[in-house]
């Protein structure tokens, strides 16, 4: 599986810090669920999602 790099906004970093400080397990699971959704939304062919839709050998 390819490495993934994530960039978090200041607001997202603050949310993560708040979850950790509060030790809020339910909120942590919700947030991780959102992140997994982002991973799936960005999944695609190495040349991009449109290349995967074209004929073989063209992308």
Helices and strands as residue ranges (DSSP letters): H 10-22, H 25-41, H 49-53
